Amino acid sequence: MTSSAAGVSATRVFDFPLQDAQGATCTAHAWAKVPPALDPVQREAAMQRAAECLRAQGAVLVAHYYVDGDLQDLALATGGCVADSLEMARFGRDHAAQNLVVAGVRFMGETAKILSPEKTVRMPDLDATCSLDLGCPIDEFAAFCDAHPDRKVVVYANTSAAVKARADWMVTSSCALAIVNHLKAQGEKILWAPDRHLGEYIQRQTGADMLMWQGACIVHDEFKGLELELLRQQHPGAKVLVHPESPLSVVAQADVVGSTSQLLKAVLDGREGDAFIVATDNGIMHRMRQLAPGKTLIEAPTAGNSATCKSCAHCPWMAMNSLQGVIDCLEQRTGEIHVDPMVGHQASGCITRMLDFVREHPEALVVQGGGRLPGMTPGIGAA
């Protein structure tokens, strides 16, 4: 994680390397195979067929807020759920269905399998992954842990089963702050992985002694503080909702900082006619618009005026999930998640510890107010 040369300490950054030799950072440069758009007739036929497949196999669909709106609608229409990663984990574990279809990214499917090893867990596309997961390879992470044996290992949900197997605690963005506060109160020092922005946000809020793995989400890392400041000037009454995986220059301008479910709750709790600038994956806009049709929702900017897009905040791997993928994984028995039983057993400890903590401390999921940092002035956020 760190190295020294001539007595100078340098920090290695474990961002996932985007596939562009010139260093372009748009998420479109990832390898994701985004399915073609369906026309209304194709869409209706696919929705019906996917629902029939789920019923025929006694399967339940668990979908993340960031996947395509059609998949979210399908999950709700067939008795599944649309949720953040914490609720997805709980729902899949507690549901009676022995066949789970997880529409999200691979670590979500792995988590479902770890919690329900006796169930069959499938995904519409096994190649749907996560830059945070890719940026935290187990060999290097294990060496990092071994170098700091005095620290409690706390990993974000966005990690592989193998990384979770090395952890004492798993957290999601819904409960990370409360769990780190709990560990700090016990006098623990923390080794945190992999998202540096979320880790630094928690460190600022709690004052905990945290040693950071230096990874980042390719979507949230693209939000721009300067551009957000300019957008706020155009919408002076809008509340700013920010996911804590975002850079400090963005989090510093937030009225509310929280997980996807917490940001959705902030919109629902607002008054009719309120406006919100939303800094997270724009897949959440589908559910926000459904549940809060009287609110104005504005996407936070991920690029400046000279760039090719003003806001392209959508995970390319989340976009790989499709109705046809649901149909194929059920009809063709593809996309099954397998986790080595030993790894799964080891990883289940840190996940169960989190779920037990949240059950015993429901206040842990209370949405966090933002409050712009002192000294925030127009232009302070670097683009």
N, C-alpha and C positions, 0 to 999 in steps of 0.2 A: 504493500500500500504506500509506503514511503521509502525513499532511498536517500542516501547521503553521498555527496561528492565534494571533496575538498572542504568538508565540514559544513556544507550547506544542505539543509533538508529540502527535498523537493516532493511535491505531492503528485501522485499518478492519478489521472482521471480515467475512470472506467466507463465512459460513455460508449454506447454501441456505435461502431463506425458506420456511418451512412455510405451507401454504395455510389459514391461520386468522387472521381479522382480530383476534382477541383474544389472539393470541400463544401459543396452545396449542402444546405441543412434542411431543405423542405422535406416533409415526411413522404412526399410522393416518390422520393428516391429509394425508399425501402423496397424489398423484393416482393411485397404483398401482391397477390393475384386477386384483384378486386373483381367480383362477379359482374357480368353485364346487367344493366338495368332492365326491368321487366315492364312491358306495357300493361295497362289495366286488366286486360283479359288474361294474360299470362300470370299476372300477380294473383288474381282471384283463383285461378286453377291451382297454382302452387300452394296457396294458403289452404285450400280445401284438401289437397292431397297430403300435405304435411300434417294437418290435423288428423286425417284418417290414419296415417302411419303411427302417430303418437298413440291414438286410441287402440289400434290393433295390437300394438306391442306393450300396452300398459306403461308407456313411458311418459315422463314429465319433462317439460322444457324449462330450463333455468337460464334466463337471459340477463346480461348486464345492460345498464343504461346506455352504454356507448355503442351497442350493436344497432344494426338497421332497424328502423321503426316497425317494419313488417314483422320481424322476429319478436319484438317486444309485444306487438298486438297478438301474435300467435300464442305466445306464452300465456298471456293473461286470458285469452279466449279458451284455452285448453286446460286450465287449472294449474298452470305453472306459476312462475314469478318473474318479475323484473326488479332488479335490486342492485345494490353495490356488492362488492366482493364479500363483505362480512355476512350480509343476509343471504347471499347465494350459498355460502358455506353452510349456514344453519339450515336453510330450507332443504337443500339436498340431503343433508344428514337426517333430518327429522321426517321427511316425506316417506310415505309407505311404498311408493313405487320402487321397484327393483331395477328399473332402467331409467337412467338420467341422461338427458341431452343437455350439454352445457354450451350455450352460445356466448362466447367470450374469447379469452386467450388461454393458452395452454396451462399456465399455472393455476387457473381457476378449475380446469378439468382435473388436474392433478390433486388439488385440494379436496375436490369432491370425492375422488377415489380414495384418498388417504383417510377421510372421515367415514367412508362407506366402502370398505374393501370388498364386501360381499356383493355389492351392486355392480352392474355393468354401466360404465360411464362412457359416453360417446361425445364427439365434437363434430360440428359440420365440416371443419377443416383443421387437421392436426398441425398444419404449418402456421396457424395463427398464434403468434408468440408475443413477446413483450421486450422492449429494449432494455428495461431494468433487469429482467431475467437474463437476457443475453449478455448484459454487461457485468454479470456477477458469476463468473465460472467457478465451479465448486473447488477445483484444485487451488486456485489462487485465493479463494475465500477461506478455505480450510487453513492455508498457511497463515493468513491474516489472523484467524482465530487462535491458532497455535502460538503466535507471537505475542498474544495478549491474554493469557489464561486467567488473569485476575478480573476480567470483565464479563458481565452478563451479555450474552449474545442476543440481540433483538433484531429480527429481520422483518421487513415489510412483506406483505402477502405476495407482492410481485417478484417472486423468486422461485427457483426450481425446488422440487421435492428434496433433492440432495442437499441444497443449501438449508432448507428448513430442518433437515435432520441434524445439522450442526448447531441449531439454535436452541436457546432456552425459552424464548418467547417469539411468537409471530404476532404481528399487529396489522390492522388495516388503518386507513386514514380516519375512520370513524372513532377508533378507540386508542390510537397511538399515544396521544397526549396524556390521557388518564393513566395508561399503563406505565409510561416513563415516569410520571409523577409518583406513582406507587413505588417503583423501583428506587427512585431517588430518596423517598422517605425511609426506605430500608437501608440507605447508605451504599447502594450499589453503584458501581461505575459501569458504563454501557459501551458495548461495541455495536455500532448501528450499521445496517446495510439494507438496500443499496442506494436509495435516493437521497442525495446530499441536500436538496432543497427542503424536502420534508424533514430530514434530520436536523438541519439548521433551524428550521422554524420551531421544532419541538425544543431544541436546546435553548433558543431565545426565550421561549415561553416558560420553561421549567427551571432553567439554570443547571440542568443535570450535566454531569461529567460524561461527555459522549465523544467517542472516537469514530470518525465517519469513514465509511466506504464512499468513494467519489463517483457515483453513478447518477444518471438523470433520465427522465422520460422524454423521448424525442418529441412528444406533443406538447406537454406542459413547459418544457424548457424553451419553447419557441415563443411564448408570450412575451411581449415587449413593454417594459415600464414606461418608456417615453411615449410610445403610441397609445398606451392606456391613458396616460395623463391627457393627451390631446383629445381622446374620445370622451373622457370625463368632462372636458370643457364644452363639448358639443351637447352633452346630456347632463347638465349640472344637478338635476334632481335624482339621477339614477343611482341605485345602490350597487356597489361592486361586490360580486361574489367570486371568490377565488379558491381553487383547489391548492392545498399546500405543497404539491409537487412543483409549483411554479417558482420562478426566481424571486429573490427578495424585493427587487424593484417593483414587482407586481403585487406580491403579498402585502407590501407596505401600504398599498393604496386601498386595501380591502375593507369593506364594511363587515363582511362575514367571510371567515376562512373555514372550510370544512370539506368533508367527503361528498361524493355525489349525492347521497341521500340527504345529507345535511344542507347542501345547497338547494336541493329541491324543496325541502321543508321551509327554507327561508323565503322562497318564492311563494309557496302556498300560504305562509303566514302574513305576507304583505297585503296591503290594502288594494282594492279594486283600482285599476289604473296606474299602479306603481310601475316603474321602469327598473330593469335590472341589467347590468352589464355582467356577462357570465364568462369567467375565465376557466374553462375546463373543456374537455372533448365535446364537440358540438352534437354528438349523438344524444346527449341528455336533453337537447332542446325538444325532441319529439315528445317525451313524457311531460316535460314542463308545459308545453303548449296544450297538451291534452288536459292536464289537471288545473291549469291556470290560464284559461283563454282570455281573461280580462287583463292580463299583465303584458307589458311590453318587454320583450327579451332581445338583448343586443349581444352579439358575439364579441368577446374581447379580441383585439387585434394580435396577430402573430407575425406581422410583417410590416415594413414601412412602405411609404408611397412608391419607392423605387422598385419594390419587389413585384413578383408576378401575381401574388394574391394578398389580399388584405387580411383574410382569416381563413386558414386551411387547417383548423385545429381538429383533425379527426385521425384517430389511430389507424394506420393502413392495415394492421393485422385484425383489429376489430371489424374492419370493413370486409374482410374475407368471409365472414359468416353470412350465409344466405339461406333462403327458403329451400333452394335445391339441395344445398348441403345437408339440411335437416332430413330431407327426403332420402338422399343417397345414403347417409350414415345408418338410417333405419332399415331401408329396403335391401341395401347391399352389405349390411353388417360391417361397415367401414368406420374409421375414425375412433376406434376404441382406445381409451387411455389405459396404459399399463404402468404401474409403479412397483418397483422391486419391493416385495413384502417386508424385507428387513429395513429398507430405507423408509417405507411407508410407516412402519411401526415406530421408528425413531422420530420421524417428522410429526407424527400424530400428537406427541407430547406437547410441543410448543403451540400447536393449533388448539388443542383441547384446553390448555392452560388459558389462552385468550378467551375462548368461548365461556369457560367457567367464570372468568373474571367479569366479563360483560354481564352474565346472568346475575352475578352477586352484586354488581355495581351498575345498575341501569343508568345512573347519572353519568356514567362514562361517555355516553353517546350524545350528551347535550351539545348542541351546535355552539361553536366558538365565535364570539364577536371579533371583529377585526380591529377597527380603530386605526386610522392612518398614523404611521410613525411620525414622531416629532421631526420637524425639519423637512418633510416632504414638500417640495415645491415643484411647479411646472418644469419639466425637463430633467428632473433628477434621475429618472429611471433610464439607464442605458438601453439602447435598442438592441 
